[in-house]
């Protein structure tokens, strides 16, 4: 697996502006919003290497909420800070079980002697389809459109109202934020989240 990543994935990721840390690649936007993609191997077939290619969108406000305002300095976020996650689905030629439904349909695989063909397909899929889509998610306005969409292929954390607050908290007018927070509280939002939102907004106001 590491050989496949090194030979076929790393060059494509580097040319797209991603940095590498183990089996994970990441890039960051101007507002410290991260997107990452990485590899999860599954020991489900003794005759093949079976793996997922997963991606994560980690907007800075959500990472701040996860850490309750105490973000580790200089640390690249991980999947625990992902507001949106998804998988890069393989073409049938390199899918482990191409006739299955999701999530098993999303698993890639190669058998002895098949590393090169799988690697080439993976690199091309990343270069032409997946990475351009993933890269857009470092733009917070675009990510807001993503979380508002009905794309069921993505896993989105939090309720729609809380996602709206997280992605707009640094830009939204005070009255609009108050209305969203009131809606969130009426829907049972955690008191800690409401407190975090007020504290973040106040800190931003004082910094201006």
C-alpha positions as CSV (number, residue, x, y, z in Angstrom):
1,X,0.0,0.0,0.0
2,X,2.7,2.4,0.9
3,X,4.5,1.7,-2.4
4,X,1.3,2.4,-4.3
5,X,0.8,5.7,-2.4
6,X,4.4,6.8,-2.9
7,X,4.6,6.0,-6.6
8,X,1.2,6.9,-7.9
9,X,-0.6,9.1,-5.4
10,X,2.1,11.4,-4.0
11,X,3.1,13.0,-7.4
12,X,-0.5,13.8,-8.2
13,X,-1.2,15.1,-4.8
14,X,2.0,17.3,-4.8
15,X,1.2,18.8,-8.1
16,X,-2.3,19.7,-6.7
17,X,-0.7,21.5,-3.7
18,X,-1.2,18.8,-1.1
19,X,1.4,18.0,1.6
20,X,1.9,14.4,2.9
21,X,1.9,13.0,6.4
22,X,2.0,9.3,6.5
23,X,-0.9,8.0,4.4
24,X,-2.7,11.3,4.7
25,X,-2.5,14.3,2.3
26,X,-3.7,17.8,3.2
27,X,-3.9,21.4,2.0
28,X,-5.2,24.5,3.7
29,X,-6.9,27.7,2.6
30,X,-6.4,31.3,3.4
31,X,-8.8,31.1,6.4
32,X,-7.1,28.0,7.9
33,X,-9.8,25.7,6.5
34,X,-8.3,22.3,5.7
35,X,-9.2,19.5,3.4
36,X,-7.5,16.1,3.7
37,X,-7.6,12.7,2.0
38,X,-6.2,9.5,3.2
39,X,-6.2,5.7,3.0
40,X,-7.9,3.1,5.2
41,X,-6.9,-0.6,4.6
42,X,-9.4,-3.4,5.3
43,X,-8.2,-6.9,6.2
44,X,-11.2,-8.5,4.4
45,X,-9.6,-10.5,1.6
46,X,-6.5,-12.6,2.0
47,X,-5.8,-12.5,-1.7
48,X,-6.0,-8.7,-2.2
49,X,-5.2,-5.3,-0.7
50,X,-8.5,-3.7,-0.1
51,X,-8.7,0.0,0.9
52,X,-10.9,3.1,1.0
53,X,-9.9,6.6,-0.2
54,X,-11.6,9.0,2.3
55,X,-11.6,12.8,2.3
56,X,-12.4,15.3,5.0
57,X,-13.3,18.9,5.0
58,X,-12.3,20.6,8.3
59,X,-13.3,24.3,8.4
60,X,-11.4,26.2,11.0
61,X,-14.5,27.2,13.1
62,X,-15.6,23.6,13.4
63,X,-12.1,22.5,14.5
64,X,-12.2,25.4,17.0
65,X,-15.5,24.1,18.3
66,X,-14.2,20.5,18.6
67,X,-11.3,21.8,20.7
68,X,-13.5,24.3,22.6
69,X,-11.4,27.2,21.6
70,X,-8.1,25.5,22.6
71,X,-6.8,24.4,19.2
72,X,-3.4,22.7,19.3
73,X,-1.0,25.2,17.8
74,X,0.5,24.1,14.5
75,X,-1.3,20.8,14.5
76,X,-2.9,19.6,11.2
77,X,-6.5,18.6,12.0
78,X,-7.7,15.0,11.6
79,X,-10.9,13.3,10.9
80,X,-12.3,14.2,14.3
81,X,-12.5,17.8,13.0
82,X,-14.3,17.0,9.8
83,X,-17.6,18.7,9.2
84,X,-18.0,16.8,5.9
85,X,-16.6,13.5,4.9
86,X,-16.8,11.3,1.8
87,X,-15.2,8.6,-0.2
88,X,-13.6,8.5,-3.6
89,X,-15.4,5.7,-5.4
90,X,-13.3,3.5,-7.7
91,X,-14.2,2.6,-11.3
92,X,-15.5,-1.0,-11.6
93,X,-12.2,-2.3,-12.9
94,X,-10.4,-1.7,-9.6
95,X,-13.4,-2.0,-7.2
96,X,-13.2,-4.9,-4.7
97,X,-16.8,-5.8,-5.1
98,X,-18.2,-3.7,-8.0
99,X,-21.7,-5.2,-7.8
100,X,-22.3,-4.3,-4.2
101,X,-24.0,-1.2,-2.9
102,X,-22.5,1.5,-0.7
103,X,-20.4,1.5,1.4
104,X,-18.7,-1.6,0.1
105,X,-18.9,-0.4,-3.5
106,X,-16.5,2.4,-2.4
107,X,-13.6,0.0,-1.7
108,X,-10.6,-0.2,-4.0
109,X,-8.5,-3.4,-4.4
110,X,-5.6,-4.8,-6.2
111,X,-4.2,-8.4,-6.2
112,X,-0.6,-9.5,-6.6
113,X,0.6,-8.1,-9.9
114,X,-2.2,-5.6,-10.1
115,X,-0.5,-2.7,-8.2
116,X,0.5,-0.8,-11.4
117,X,-2.9,-0.9,-13.1
118,X,-4.7,0.0,-9.8
119,X,-2.2,2.8,-9.2
120,X,-2.6,4.3,-12.6
121,X,-6.4,4.3,-12.3
122,X,-6.3,5.8,-8.8
123,X,-3.9,8.5,-9.9
124,X,-6.1,9.5,-12.9
125,X,-9.2,9.4,-10.8
126,X,-7.6,11.7,-8.2
127,X,-6.2,14.1,-10.8
128,X,-9.2,14.5,-13.0
129,X,-12.2,14.0,-10.6
130,X,-11.6,13.8,-6.9
131,X,-8.9,16.3,-6.1
132,X,-10.5,19.2,-8.0
133,X,-13.7,18.6,-6.1
134,X,-12.0,18.2,-2.7
135,X,-9.8,21.3,-3.2
136,X,-12.9,23.5,-3.6
137,X,-13.9,22.7,0.0
138,X,-11.2,24.9,1.4
139,X,-13.4,27.8,0.3
140,X,-15.9,28.3,3.1
141,X,-18.6,29.7,0.8
142,X,-18.4,26.7,-1.4
143,X,-18.4,24.3,1.6
144,X,-21.6,26.1,2.7
145,X,-23.2,25.2,-0.6
146,X,-22.0,21.6,-0.1
147,X,-23.6,21.3,3.3
148,X,-26.8,22.8,2.1
149,X,-27.0,20.3,-0.7
150,X,-28.8,17.0,-0.7
151,X,-25.8,15.0,-1.7
152,X,-26.3,11.7,0.1
153,X,-22.9,10.5,-0.8
154,X,-21.4,12.8,1.8
155,X,-21.6,12.4,5.6
156,X,-22.3,15.8,7.3
157,X,-22.0,16.3,11.0
158,X,-24.2,18.5,13.1
159,X,-27.7,19.6,12.3
160,X,-28.3,22.0,9.3
161,X,-28.7,25.0,11.6
162,X,-25.5,24.3,13.5
163,X,-23.6,23.7,10.3
164,X,-24.9,27.1,9.1
165,X,-23.7,28.8,12.2
166,X,-20.3,27.2,12.1
167,X,-19.7,28.2,8.5
168,X,-21.1,31.7,8.7
169,X,-20.1,32.7,12.2
170,X,-17.2,34.9,11.2
171,X,-19.1,36.8,8.5
172,X,-22.8,36.8,9.5
173,X,-24.5,40.0,10.8
174,X,-25.1,40.0,14.6
175,X,-28.9,39.9,14.3
176,X,-28.8,37.0,11.8
177,X,-26.5,35.1,14.1
178,X,-28.8,35.7,17.1
179,X,-31.7,34.4,15.1
180,X,-29.9,31.2,14.1
181,X,-28.7,30.6,17.7
182,X,-32.3,31.1,18.9
183,X,-33.4,28.5,16.4
184,X,-30.6,26.2,17.4
185,X,-31.5,26.5,21.1
186,X,-35.2,25.8,20.4
187,X,-34.1,22.6,18.6
188,X,-32.1,21.4,21.6
189,X,-28.5,22.6,20.6
190,X,-26.0,21.9,23.4
191,X,-25.6,24.9,25.7
192,X,-21.8,24.5,25.3
193,X,-22.1,25.1,21.5
194,X,-24.2,28.3,22.0
195,X,-21.7,29.5,24.6
196,X,-18.8,28.8,22.2
197,X,-20.5,30.7,19.4
198,X,-21.0,33.8,21.6
199,X,-17.4,33.6,22.9
200,X,-16.0,33.2,19.4
201,X,-18.0,36.1,18.1
202,X,-17.1,38.4,21.0
203,X,-13.4,37.5,20.6
204,X,-13.6,38.3,16.9
205,X,-15.3,41.6,17.6
206,X,-12.6,42.7,20.1
207,X,-9.8,41.7,17.7
208,X,-11.3,44.0,14.9
